[in-house]
């Protein structure tokens, strides 16, 4: 196993968070559009 520096771990964390955000947005976007249509 390669020892990772703090910077590498931080970058990896950002990548993971970004992927999760992309999936979250893909899932939430239709719901948000429905909610906005319902409100307006």
Order of alpha helices (4+ residues) and beta strands (2+ residues): alpha
